[in-house]
Amino acid sequence: MKFPLRLALLLCAGFCRAATPEELALQPYTPPPAPDAKAWPRERLLGFMHELADFVEKNHVVTDPARKTYGMVYEFWKDGKKMQEFGLDSMHDGAWFMSSLVVAQRADPKGDWLARAQKYEVPFYANLLNHSDQLFPKMQPTEEDKHAWAVPLKGWAPRGWDDGSGFERKNGQPIAEGYFTGSNHLSEDLADALLNVWLSTRDPQVAEALRHLRDYKQEYYGPIQGIDIGAAVSAGQADAFLKYRFPDFSPHSLQPTYAGLFERKAAALPVYDDGLAWFYRQSTAGALISGELPLGFAGHTVARCYGAVTGMESFFDDRPYPYGAWFFDIQRPPAYLDGKGKLGEYSSTSKDFYGSRGVQLAWIAAAMLPELKANPALWDKAARANAGDVIVRMVDEPPATDGVKDPIYAKSTPLGDESARVTLISDPRNLHVFIETTRPQLTVTFQEETGEAHAVRTAATEAVARTLRGSDARDSSHPTAAKSKKKEATPAKPDPAAEAAFTHGGKLTVTKEGKWTAVNEKGETLLATAAFKQDAFKQGAGDGWIAEVRIPYTFVPAQNAWINGVDFGRYKIGIDAAPPQIICLLSESERIRKRLENSVLGSIDYWNQVWKERGVIPSGWHSPTVPAGGWEISDAGGYAHLIHAMALWLIYQDGHREWEIIREQFPTAPQPAPALPASVLKAQGLK
């Protein structure tokens, strides 16, 4: 009985072997599975938000009025212990949580979200900054501060503070009473969250805290945009907006993919983007004054969020990207290699695991969705800068490589002339090339357009071009094309006389007999899949034939270097010896909107599954092959970002914009948070 069982296992291992990198590269593109929007009605979203907020309040927030840290949010929790690690800016998780509750109130006006924040976090942070000189008499300058001070200051915040009742994350042992140094990053987080509170309350103690924070930083470090804007707006001034600019929309907004894939520069995949979140909150404050969100910044933010999603997708070589999976923020994330156009590691080999902090990118996307829906030109703006470019579309439903011209090709503008027509379409991993020609052989070259002269035309190639332009071809959408017999593609030896010269990129040569070659400028073979149809159509006295080729991009593992297809990437396409044409890869605005919607709802859905499986929103979460170990511990920041994402998704689903709600609901009079209990002030030595 043992032999048959062993044999069965060996046979199973043989049949179930993992695909090779080459086989994976040649598989047709599969888009990330889209989340089911109908599975997340308003009631379920609000219910999940309440579950998360209740958990944080019960397990992370200090609610004992006898403790001096009353209202503080511990970053971590495990087995009944509130934990932190001073070196991790533990104080900012409570600021994120406070800010998410404010946004939740805008999405759910009948809820108690703002009241929760005003009971604990708002008075905690306002008191901390307004009385830091008394609370932290042994404070020290941060590493960024340029000189020391003679006496303790107001506006200073420690990265970690404990009254002796908390526990150390690393070993679970009690933390001695004390506090840590500060940081500019924490200061900007506090300014961002307090500005958000002030926009809904006009709380004088919050405005005072922002003023102290600005005065301290201006004196000992220098101006910081978010801190200056927060203090100015809460003081009823608009002058700070005259001193600072928001990022504007350009192809370089599409990070990290534009830099890493198209420009082939070193660029890490995203794990979070605090700076973009700060800019967004500042822009909503500006809209309170100007009555609109800056369109250039909105476009920039849309591109950054989309770039984050495409960067994550490029990492997954052995399975589709699961929306909501972001990398853990403390480990070094995968990165594009300088000069390579490839990642240093992929999902099939990586030792990285996931983390909840990246949900921040999802809520920023949720904030931008109303802008993109109302003004699709936010995305199309960059394409207009090169009006002469031929537009080739990036799509998620690519054509089958079978020699039949699928309707999706109609989204792109054809290249060439009557004798040779080339239509291109791109998916995130492959370039699809559809050739209709009456010529006996055709060569197409592909080069990134960086402003350099990559193609060199000679008298000989010009003569060939004049000769070949005498023939003609016809679009294979003619009914007879679909009836033609498909012939299996085989490699060919190209005719040098018909080839366009090029210095880098890729070169595809196809012949009427169904032979083909695909190489880069070094002569290295490119992985590709091809299909042919002979006698596909009649044009005059000539017989037209079709070749369809799918070529994986450089970043795909196992592929040799040629080009990478990226939105806003510009490329020179040569057809035989004819002058090259410039194309621009560009998604339609609707595709970008759908991608961002999937990112937001996918992040909510992904981490809801984690919540149901683990019972917490952890700081780190295992990938299918890599455990997160001790980082699978409840992290207050993850709850905050998820609440933020769901609140902004609700605002989007309701047809609103957050900045419009801020304007409409801006208080006519201050609505201050209650003061800290007298017992807390006594414990702090302030009463």
Buried (B, 14 or more C-beta within 10 A) or exposed (E): EEEEEEEEEEEEEEEEEEEEBEEBBBBEBBBBEBBEEEEBEBEEBBEBBBEBBEBBBEBBBBEEBEBBBBBBBBBBBBEEBBBBBBEBBBBBBBBBBBBBBBBBBBBBEEBBBBEBBBBBBBBBBBBBBBBBBEBBEEBBBBEBBEEEBEEBBBBBBBBBBBBEBBBBBEEEEEBEEBBBBBBBBBBBBBBBBBBBBBBBBBBEBBBBBBBBBBBBBBBBBEEBBBBBBBBBBBBEEBEBBEEBEBBEBBBBBBBBBBBBBBBBBBBBBBBBBBBBBBBBBBBBBBBBEEEBBBBBBBBBBBBBBBBBBBBBBBBBBBEEBBBBBBBBBEBEBBBBBEEBBBBBBBBBEBEBBBBBBBBBBBBBBBBBBBBBBEBBEBBBBBBEEBEEBBBBBBBBEBBEBEBBBBEBBEBBBBBBBBBBBBBBBBBBBBBBBBBBBBBEBBBBBBBBBEEEEBBEBEEEBEEBBEBBBEBBBBBBBBEEBEEBEBBEBEEBEBBEBBBBBBEBBBBBBBBBBBBBBBBBBEEEEBBBBBBBBBBBBEBEEBEBBBBBBBBBBBBBBBBBBBBBBBBBBBBBBBBBBBEBBEBBBBBBBEBBBBBBBBBBBBBBBBBBEBBEEBEBBBBBBBBEEBEBEEBBBBBBBBBBBBBBBBBBBBBBBEEBBBBBBBBEEEEEEEEBBEEBBEBBBEBBEBE
